[in-house]
């Protein structure tokens, strides 16, 4: 999967940005939200939350 793929549509945040936040210490959805702003847009993570959690699991 490309790191340029937009995961958070509301905030236009890519998979690469989310993975970088995980590699720099984010270990939960709340920590990814804080570091990137993902899952804080209009849908409040309804569209991207599950994918962010998957990325956290894949990139521990």
Secondary structure, DSSP 8 states (H G I E B T S, - for coil): --TTSEEETTTTEEHHHHHHHHHTT--SHHHHHHHH-TT-STTTTTTTHHHHHHHHHHT-
